[in-house]
Amino acid sequence: MPKQKQSVIIAPHSHIDVEWYWTYPQAVAWAKQTISLALDYMRRDPDYHFAMDQVQLFRPALEGMTAEERSFFLEMLRQERFQAVGGMFVQPEVAEPRGESLVRQALIGAEWFRRELGVESELGWFIDTFGQMNQVPQVLARSGFKYYAFGRDVPFELGPEGVPADFWYESPDGSRVLTHLMPAHYAPSHDHQARGLARILRRSQTPFALFPYGGDVYFPDRTSAEMVAQVRAWAEDVGLIDDIADIRVAGPLDYFRAVEQYGDQLPVLRYDFNPPYYVQDLRGCYDNRIELKKRSREAEEALLEAEVVASLAYASAQPYPKLQLDDLWRRLLHQHFHDIIGGSHHDPVYRSAMAATDEVLAGARQLAAAAAGGSAAAGYFAVFNSLSTPRDEVCHLPAQSAATEVVDEAGQPVPSRPVYAEDGSLALEFVARDIPGLGCRQYSLTPASGARPGAGRHDRLIGAGYVENRFFRVAWDASSGGLTEIVDKASGRNLLSPSLGLGNELVAVREHEPDLEGPMNITPEVYRSGAYPAAIELEESDIHVGLVVRGPFKDCTRLQKVLLYDELPRLDFETTLVDFSGGDLLIKVSFPLALDWEKASIDYETPFGVTSRPRGHYAAQNWVDCSDGELGLALLNRGTPGYWVGNGRLELVLLRSFANYLGYRMRGFQRGLDGYAESTQTELAREHGTHHFQYTLYPHRGRWADSGVVALGQSLNRPLLAIAGEAASLFSPGHSGSSFVQVQGEFAITAVKLAESGAGLVLRGYETAGRPGQVRLRLPGWASRAALADLRERETGELPMQQGQVAFPVNPHEIVTLILRA
C-alpha cells in the first residue's frame, strides 16, 4: 500500500516475568505496585492507558485490592483504558511444551479473564516468548482470539527487514490471526528510543504505528502528555516528524482495531519464526537446565494420561477428580513460563520448578492409579495404552522374583528379562504386542516353568566387532565403542557415513562465556568420545541384544548402551554421564548420516504439527527426521528438545553447562534482590552430577509423513501403563483388545477429559500427516451425541452419528475438538 503519514499509538505496558532472576513472590509484589501506579495515573489523567498480561500476576493483585480499588480497576478494564491482554495463565514458551499445554494456557487463562475481570480475550501477547510456532495462530483463533503480538523472531532467509510489522499469520490448516511483529521489540522507549521509532515507522505499512512504552518491570512514571512529548522529540531527532500525522496514547487493542481496517491490504505469512536469533540469540535456551526439561516432559505425559484414565472411569460412573487435575495443570503451566522451562533463571527458581514438577508428576500418577482401580488378583495386569494409536512397545511389570515369566491372555509365555531400578525394585521387561489405542491387553506373572522363550534369538548373530538381529547389523570401533556401521536390512544400506565420524559419538564443545539467557559462543575446542578408550561388553537377553560401552570422557565417565530389541524395528540408546564436573560445555550425541544431503529435507516435530527447517540449531517435540526421499532417519528424544543438524550430521543436545555465570548477579545487585551478595545464584547451572538420557534412531523408507514416526514419538514418551489386577470393564468395554475410541485416518487423539462445563467428555486431536484427509471415529456405546467445539469447549455444530460412528474432514495439521454426551 502507498506510504502515507502515520498515526503513532503509544501503548504503555509492563512485562513482568513471573520468575526469572527473581522468584514468584517478588513478581507478585511488583505486579501489585505496577497496577496501583497505573490506576493512580488513570485517576488524574483521562488519556492514560496501560496494558499487562498473565493470570498469575492479575490474580494475586486482584485478591489484595480493597473494594474501592477493585471497583475502579474493573471499571478501567470495562472502559479498556486498562487492557488485560494475553489471555494466558502465564506468558508461555511455545517450542518445548506440548501443544495441549498451550491449549490449556488459553482454556484456563481466557476463562479466568472472562470470569474475574469481565474481559473477553482477543489479543495473544507473546512479546517475550523465545520463538513462534506456526500452530500458534490456529490455537489462538480456535480459542476465540483475533490478534497476536510478538517480539521474536524472523526467519533466517528473510532477516529483520524482510518482515513487515503487520500481517496475517496463517497456520497449516488455514486458520489466521492479525499479527504484529514488534520491529523494535517491546521496550523501544527504554532500549532504542529514536532509533527504535525509526525502525517502527519504516516497517509499519498501514497508517498506524505501534510504539510500546515500557519494558521489564516498568513502573508507570509519565503522564500521557509527557510520553507524547518524548516520542515527538525522538521523531525530531531522526528527522521523521514530518512523516507523522499525530501521536497519542492508547492500548494495543486500539492499535489492532485500527490496523484491522486495512486487513485486506496486508500480506499472509506462513513462516516458522525461529530460531530466536536476530533479535537476540536465545538458542541455548533449548538446552539449559536439562533435568527440568526432562521432568516437565514426564509430568505433561503423566497428567494427560491421568485425564484419559479418569475419563474412562467417569464413563463407567466413577467420580472425576476435576479439582485435583485442575490444580496439577495450573502448577505445571506455571513452570511453562518462558524463563522457567527455557532454563534462563537463577537457582532458587530452578529448585522451586523442579520440586513443583516432581509434585505434578507424582500427583498425576497417583490420580491415574486411583482412577484405574484394579482388582486384588495377584500376578495379573492390564497393560493399558492411553494413546489412540495401537502399538508394540517395551513394558515393565513389577515382580517379586526374577524366577518369574510373563504370560499373555492366551496363556502363552512371553519373552522377558529382569531389570532393576535405581531403588533396587525388580520388574520384568518385555515387548507388549498390539496394544489397542485407548485399550488394553491382559498379562500375568507366573513362576518360571524352565528356560525362558527367546522368540528372536534365532535371528541374531554375534561376531567380532558386530551384532545383528533381523532388522539391523551394528558394528563398532574396537577402541572407543563408537558405531561404524548400522545396516538397515530392509534397505540394505549403512545408515552411517564413516567418513564423517562415528555414530552415537559424544561431542563436547567448549563455549566461551556462555550466556544463560541463550546466546551461544561456540569455540573450536571440541572433545569427541571417539578419541577416548572404552571397555566394550555385549549384553544379551531373551528379548534383546546390545552393546555396553564404559570409559572416560571430558570431565565425566560415560556409560553408553545400544539396545536392539528382537521385535522392534528401531535402535534404542541410553547414555549416562557419570559424575560430570565440567563447565562451559555443550554436550551432544552425533550420528553422521549416509543420505543424499542435496535432496534431504529436515523436518522437526513441532506442537500439533511438523515444520521443515534449514540446517542449524532448533527445538523439536519428540523427533527430527532427515530424509532424501528414498531413506529417512528419525532421531527421537525423551525430554531433550535441542537438535543440531549440519555437515552431514544429525545431533541431539544432551546438556549445556556453565562454569561461573555472573549475568544475574550484576542485575540482581542493580535491583537490590536478596541472595546475590552471597553467590552468583547460578551454581546449579554447572550441571554437576550424573545425567541419564534416552533416545532412539528409527530408519524408514520415504519421507516422515508415511513412516509412522509420529506414533513412535508419542509411544516412546508415554510408557504403557501396567495396572495390577485383572482388567475390569473400565479398560475393556467388550473384551481385552478393544478400544474406548477407534480412529481411522491420520489423526491422533491428544486429550480426553471431562468438559469444563461438567457435561460430557472432550476428545481433542489433530491431523498428523500434514495433508487434507477424512477421519472416522467409532465412539463408546454410551455416547449418543457428538458436537464439534472450539478450544474453549464452546460448541460450534452437531456431528451426525451413524451406528456409533462420526466422520469429519480435516485440513493439514488441523486441531479438532469434540464433546461427547450420553
N, C-alpha and C positions, 0 to 999 in steps of 0.2 A: 504494500500500500504506500502511496506517496507520503513522504515525511512532512510533518506539519508541527507547529508549535505544540508543546506538550504541557499538560497539567501534571505537576508533581504532587503526589499524595504522600505526605509524611505519615508513617504508621509507627507510633511509639509502641514498644513492646519490651518484654524482658524474657530472656531464655534462661531458665534456672534448671540446671542439671539436678535431677533428684538425688543422684550420688555421683561423685567424681573424685576429686582430691579432698572431698568432704563427705560426711555421711548424711543420711536422710533427715535426722532432726535439724541439722544446720540448714538444709534446703527448705524445710518447712518454716523455720524462723524467718528466712529471707523472703519466702513467698508471702507470708503474712505482712511483713514490712512493706513489700512492693505493692501489694494490693491496697494497703492502707494509704500509702502515699499517693497512688493513682486516684483513689477516691477523694482524697483531700483536694487534689488539683481539679477534679470534676466539680466539686462543690463551688469553687471560686472561678473556674474558667469554663464557660459554656461551650467552647470549641474543643476542649481537651478530649482525646480518645486514647484508649490503651488496649493492648491485646496480650493474652497469656494463654498457656495450654496446660494440659495434664491433670487428670483426676487426682493423682497422688499429691498435687500441690493445692488444688482448689478445695478438696475435701477437708483437710485439717484447718485450712484458713476459714472456711465457712463455719465449721464447728466452733471455732474460737471467737466468732463475732457476737456482739451484743445484738439485741433485737433491732435496734435502730440501724446499726451498721449493716446487718443482713438485709433489712428492708431497702436501704439506699443502694446497696450492691445489686440486689435483684432488679431494682428499677433501672439502674445504669445498664444492666445486661439487656433488659427489655428494650431500652432505647438504642441499644447497640453502640453506646459510647464506650462501654467496656465490652470488648468482644472476647468471649471464651472460645478459642479456636482449637483445632486439633481433633477433638472428639475421641481421644485415645486415653487409655488408662495411664500410660506413660508415653513419651516420645521414643518409639522403639527402634532398635536395629532391625533391618528387614532382610539382610542377606543370610544370617545364621539361623534364627529360629524358624520353626515350621510355618508354612503358610497358614495353617489353622490357628497358630498363636497370634498372627496378625489379625485374623478374623475376630478372635476373642478380644483383642485390644479395642477394636471398634464396637463389638457387641456389648461389652461391659462398659466401655468408656462413653459411647454416644448415649446409651440408655441412662447412665448416671447424669450426664449433662442435661438430658431432657427432663428427668425426674426431679433433680435437685436444683438446677439452675434455670429451668424453663427454656433451654436453648436447644434448637434443632441443629445438629452438627452438619455443616455444609463444607467446611474447609479442612482438608488434611494438612497438617502443619508439621512437615518433616525437615525443618530448616537446619538441624544439626545432625541428622542421620547420615551415616557414612557413605552410602551409595543407594541408588534407587533401582528396585527390581521392576521388570516390565509387567508384572502382575499387580502392582500396587494400584494402578488405575481401575482394574476390574474390582479389586477388593473395596476400594473407596466407592465406586459407582454403585455396586451392589449392596453397599451399606447405607446408601442414601446421600452420599457426599456429592457435591458438584464441582469442587475446586481442590487444587493440590498445589502446595508451595514447598519448594525445597532449595537447598543451597549447594549440594554436592551431588553429582559431578558431571562431567561431559565425556562423551566417548573419545577414545584416542584418535579416531580417524577424523574428528571434527575440530577439536581444540576449542578453547573458551569462546572465541569469536564466531564459531560456527553454529551456535545455538541461540536463537532469539530469546528474549525474556519471556515471551508468552506464546503458547502453542497448545494444541490439543495433544494430550499424551494418550496413546491407544495401546491397549493390551492385545494379545494374540486373538482373543475371541471377538474383538471389535468394540469392547467397552472403552469409553474415553471420558476424560475429565479435562476441564480447562486448567492449565498448569502454568505456573510462574516459576522459572528458574532464576533465583536472585543473582543478578550479574556481579554484584559486589558483596556477596554473601549477606549474612543477616545483621552485620554491625558496621555498615559504612559510616555511620555518624561518629564512630569511635576509632575505626581502623583505617579507613581510606579517605573519608571526608570528601574533598573536592575531586580527587581522582576517582573515587567511587561514584560520585554523582555523574561525572562524565561518562563512565562506563555504563551506568544505568541508562542514561539518555541515549547513548549510542545503540544499545541493544534492545531498547523498547520500541516496538514497531507500530504501536497504536498511539492515539493522542494522550495516553496516560503513562506515567512512570511511577513506580513504587519505590520510595526511599525508606527502608526500615530505620527507625531511630531507636537505638538501644543496643543490647548485646547481652553477654553473660552476666547474670545477676545485676541487671541495670535497675537502679532505684530512680524513679521519676524525679527530675531535677530542673525541668524547664517548663515554662508555660507554652501554650501553643504559639503565641506570638513570638516568643524567643526562639523556638525551633524554626519557624518560618524565616525569621531574620537570619539565622545562622545558615540555613540552606541557601538562601538568596545570596549571602556573602560568598559562599563556596562557588556558586554558579558564576558570580562575577570574577572570582579568582581564575577560573579556567575559560573565561570568555564565552560562556554559554547562556548568559542571562537573556539574550535576545531570542533564544530558542525556546524559552519557557513562557507559556501563556499565563499560568498562575501557580501558586504554591499554597497548599492548605493541609491541615491536619485532619486525618480521618482514620478509619480502621482498615485492615486488609480485606475485609468483606466488601467494603465500599469500592476498593480498587477492582476486585474481581468482577463486581456487578457492572462497573463502568467498562472494563475491557470486554465483557461478555457481549456488549452491543456490537462489537467488531469481530465476533467469533467466526463468521463466515469468511473472513479475510485472513484468518490465522492458519498456519501450516499444521498438518497432522504428523507427529513424530512417533516412531515406534522403537527408538534406540534403547540399548542397555546402557544406562547412565552409570557405568562402572569402568574401571575401578576408581575408588576415591583417590585421585592423583593430582589433577590440575589445581583445584582449589587448595588442597592440602594432601600430601601423601599419607593416606591412612591405611595402606595395605597391610601393615604389620598388625593391625587390629584383628585380622583374620587368625592370627597365631598367638597373640598374647594370652596369658593366664589359661593355658590349655586345659587344665584339670576342670576349671569351671565350665568350659565349653562342652567337655565330655559329659560332665554331670548334668548339665542342662538338657542335653540330648536325651539322656536316660530318663530324666524327670518328665520331659514332654511326652515321650513314648509311653511311660508308665501311666501318666494321667489320662492320655487318650484311651489307653487300654482299660483303665478303671471305668471310664464312662461307658465303653462298649459293654463290659460285663454288667455294670449296674443297669444299663438299659435293657439287656436281655432278662435280667432278674425282674425289672419293673414290668416287662411284658408278661411275666409269669406271676403277676400280682404281688411282687415284693416291693417294699418301700425303696424309693430312690434317694440316695444321700446328697441331695442338691446343695444344702448349706455347706457340707464338708467339701464337696467338689468345687463349689464357687470360691470358697476360702483358699483352696490349693491353687486354683487358677490365678487369683489375684496375687498371691505370693510369688508364683512363677513369673507372671507378666511383669511384675516389678523388676525382676532380675533381667528382663529383656530390654530394659532401658539401654540406650546405645553405648553409654560409657561403662555399663556393668558387663553385659555379655561381650562387648567389644574388648574388654580387658584393659581399657585405658582408665585405670583408677588406682587409688592407693590401698595399702594393705588392710586397713580397717573395713573398707568396702568389700574387699576380697573375702575376708574371714566371714563377714556377715552374709555375703551372697552364697558362699559355699555351705554355710550352716542352713540357710533358708532353703536352698535347693535340695540338700540332703533331707530336710524335713518334708518337702514336697514329694520326693521320691519315696520315702518311707510311708508317708500318708497315702499316696496313690496305691502302693502295693497292698497296704492294709485294707483299703476300701475294696480293691479288686478281690482279695481273698474273702472278705466278709460277704460280698455280693455273690461270689461263686458258690459259697456254701460247701457242698460235697458231703459224702456220707462217711461213715466210720469203717467202711470196708477196707481192712488193712491190705496194703500192697496193690490197690487198684488206683489208676489215674485216668483222668480225662485230659488229653492234650488238646488244648484249645487254641485256635488261630483267630486272633482278633482283627486280622486284616481281611479284606474282601476277596483276595486272590488265593486260590488253592496253592499249597506249597509243599515242597520237600525241604526239611530244614533240620539242623542239628538241634537236639533236645536233651535236657538233663532231668532225670528223675532222682530225687533224693533216696538214698539207700542206706541200710544199716550195715550191710556186709558186701565186700567185693565178690563173695561167692554167691552171687545173685545174677539172674538173667532177666532180660526184658522179653515179654510175651505179648503178641498183638491180639486183637479181638477175635481172630480166628484160632487162637491157641497155638500159633507158631512162634518159635523163638526168633528173636530179632538180634542181629549182631550188635554188640555194645562194647564199651570199655569203661573201666573205673577211672574217675578223675576226682581230684581233691582240691577244694577251695582253700584260700589263704587261712581260713579259720579251722581247717582240718576236716571239715564236713565232707562226706562222700556222696557222690552222685554217679549214676550210670549214664554215660553219653551214648546216644545212638542217633541215627538218621530217621526221623519220623516221616513217613511217606504219605503223600496225597492227603494232607490235612485240608479239609474243605474251607473255603473262605467263610468267616464268621460261623465256624462249626468246629467239631472235634472228632477225635477217634479215641478209642479206649486202649489202654495198655495196662499190664500188670507186671509185678515183680515176683518171681518165684525162686526158690533155691536152685542154683545151677545144677543141671542134670548131668553134666560132663563137659566135654570140650565145647567151647563157645562156637556158634556158627559164624564163619567168616565168609560171607557170601561173595566178597570181591577179591579174596586173596589169590584166586587162580588167575586174575588179570594183572597181577603185579610182577614186576621184575626189579631186582636189586642187584646192581653191579658196582664195579669200582668207579666211584665218582658220579653215579647216576641212580635214580629210582624212576619207576613209571607205574602208572595204573592204566585203565582202559581209556582215560581221557588225555593224559599228559605224560611226557617224559621230561624230567628235570635233571639237569647236570649242574655241577658247581665247581668253583675254583678250590683246589685242594688246600690252599694256604689260608684263604680268608673266609671261605664259605659263601662268597657272593655267587649269584647264579650266572652261569654262562649260557644256559640253554633252557628254554621252556618250549617244548614242541607240542603244539596243539594237534592231536591226532586226527581231529575232524577235518582240518585244512592241510595237515602235513607240513605246516610252516613253523619255523622257530620264531617265537614271538619277540625274542630279544635280538638286538643288534650288537654283537660282541665288540665291534669296532668302536662303539660309543661308550663302553664300560660294562659294568656288572649289573645284574638285576638284584633287586632287594638290597641295594647298597645304601648304607647310611652316609649322608653328606652333611658335614658341619661347616657352615660358612661363617666367618668372622664378620661381625658388624662393627663399624666404628661409631661409638657413642650412639647406640640405637635409642630411639625415642619411644617411650611407652604410649605416646599419642598416635603412633603409627608410622611415621617416616622411617624408611629403611636406608641404611648406609652400608651397602654391601662392599666388602673389600675382596681382593684377590686371594686372601688367605683361606684355603679350603682343606678340610681333612676328610678323607674317604676311608670307609671301613675296609675297602679292598687292599689298603696298604697296611692293615693290621693283621697279625696272625690270629688264628682261632682254632679251637678244638671242635671237631665235627663228629656228630653221632647220628646214627639212624634211629628212628622211632617207629615202631610198628605195633598195630593192634588189630582187632577183628574188624575195625571199620575204617582204618586209615593207614597210610604210610607217610613218614615225614622226616624232616631234617631238623636237627637241633644244633645251633651254632653258638659257641660261647667264646668270648675273648675280650680283650681291651678295646676301647675306643676313646675318642677325645673326651677326657675328663669324666669317664664313667666306664663301667663294664657293660657289654651288650650281651643279651640273650635273645636270639632270633630263632623262631620256629617257622617251618614251611609245612603246611598240612595238606595232603592230598586225600580227600575222602573218596572211598570206593564208589559211592553212589551220587556224588555231586560234581557237575562239570565246571568246577572253579578251583582256584588255589587260595587257601586261607593263610594269612600270615599273622604272627604275633611277634612283636618286638618290645623288649623291656630294656630300658636304660637304667641300670642299677647304680645307685649312689652317684647320680650326676652331681658334679661340683663345679661346673664351668660357669662362664658368664659371657655376655655379648656374643652369643652364638645362635644361629638359626639352623635347626637340625631337620633334615628332610630324608625321606626314603625315595630312592630313584629307580626307575625302570626305563632303560633305553629300548625303544620300541622299533621293531623292524617293519615299519609302514612306509608307504609311498607318501612322504610328507607334502609333496607338491599337490596331492589330491586330498589330503587329510582334512577332515573337519574336527573341531574341538568343541565338544558340547558339554555344558555344565547343567546338572540338575539344579534348578532354582525353585523357589516356593511356587507350588502349583504349576510347574512347567519346566521347560528346558530352553537354554539360551546358548546360541553359538557365539564363541568369543575368539579373539586372536590369541597369539602366544602371550604369555605373561602370568602374573600372579593375581588370582581371583579366589572368591569363596564359592563353594558348592554346598548343596544339601547333602545327598548321600553319595554322589559319584560324579566323576568326569569321564567322558568317553571320547576316545580318539579313533577315527575310522577313515580308511582310504577308499571306502566303497565296497571293497572285497572282504577285508578283515577289519574287525574292530576290537578294541580292548578297553574295558572299563576298569578303573581303579576306584573301589568303593571304600568309604571310610565309616568309622563308628564314632562320630563326635569330633573329628578333627577336620574343620571345613576348608583349610587353606591348601590350594594347589598351585603348582608352578609348572607350566608347560613351555618347553623351548629347547632348541638344539637337539631335537630328536628324542627328548626325554619327557616322560610323564612322572611328576614328582608330587608327593604328598608331604606337607609340612607337619612335623610332629610336635615341635615346640620352639619357642623363642625365649631366650634368657637374657637377663640384664645384670651386668656386674655391679653397677652402682648408679642407678638412675636418680638424678638430682632435680629433674624438672619440677616436680610437685613441691619440693621443699622450698624453692625460691618463691613459688606462687603462694604456698601456704603461709610463709612469713609475711608476704605482702598483704594477705587478707587477715592476718592475725589469728590463724587457726591453730588449735591445740595439737600438740604432738610433734611438730616439726622441729622444735628445739632439740629434742632428744634423738631423732633419727630421720632418715630420708622417707620413712613410711612406705618404702617400696622394696624392702629386703626380700619379701616372698616372691617377687618377680624374678629373682635369680633362678627359680625353679629347681633348687637343690633338693635332692632326694631321688626316689625311684619312680619311674613313669612307665606305664604299660599301655601299649597301643595294639589295636586290631584293625586289619584292612584285608581286602580281597581283590584278586585280579580275576577278571571274567572275560574270556575271549568269545567272540561271536562272529557270525557272518554278517556282512552288510552294515547298515547304519544302526544307530541306537534304537530307533522307533520300533523296529521289528525284532529286537534282541531279547526282550524280557528283562532288561536291566532295571527298569523302574520297579517292577515287582521284587526283584532280588534286593535292591537297595532298601526297600521297605522291610523285607524279611530279615535282613542282617541287623537292622536297628530295632526290630520289635521281636524279641525272643518268643518262642512258643510258651504258652502258659500251662504248666503242669498243675492240675488240681487234684489233690488227694481225694480218693473215694470214687465210687462208680458215678459216671455222668448221669445226672438227672435230666428231666425234660428241659431244664434251663438251657442246656447246650445241644440238645438233640431233639428238635421239635418232632421228628418222626422216629429217627433212629440215628445211631452213630454214623457219621459220614454225610449228614445233611447240613444245609446252610440256613442261617437265620434269614439272610437275603442272598439270592443268587444273582450274579452280574453277568450279563452278556454284552460285549463291546469293550472298547478300550477306555475303561473307566475304573477309577479306584475310589472306594469309599474312604474318606479321611476322618470322618467323625460320625459317631452315633451317640445321641444324648437326649435327655429329656428337653422338650421345648421350654423356652423361657417362660411361656405362659402357663406351664404345668399341664397342658393338654396335648398329648401326643408325643411321639418320638421324632427327632430330627435325624435325617440322613443327609450327609454332605459328601460330595466327591467332585472329581474333576476329570476331564478328558486327558489321557496320559500321553498320547502319541503325537500330539501337535497337528491334528488334521480333523476335518469335519467327520462326523460319524453318527451312528444311531445306537442308543443304549436301551437295553431292556432289563428290567429288574423283576424278579419273582419275589414277592413280598411275603412276610409271615401271614399265616392264616387268619389271625385276629384283625389284620388291617382291612378295613372296608372303605377307607377314603385316603387319597393321596393328593396333596396340593404342592405346587411349586411355591417357593418363598425366596425373599432376598436374604442377604447375610445377617440382617437384623431379625430374621424369622417372621417377617410380615408377609402374609400370603399374597401371591400375585396371580394365581389361577389354579383351577382344578385340573388334575390329570385323570383322563379316563382310565378306568381299571377294567381289565378283562381277564377272567379266570385267574385272579390273583396276581396279575402282571400289569406293569405300566411301561410305556415306551416313550422316549423323547429324543429329539435330535440334539446334538452338541456341536458347538464350534470348537476350533483348536484351543486346547487348554481351558475350556470353559468350566467355571465352577458352578455347580448345581446344588441347590438345597431343596429338600423335600420334607414335608411334615406328614407323618402317618398317624391316622386316628382310627380307633375302633368303630 
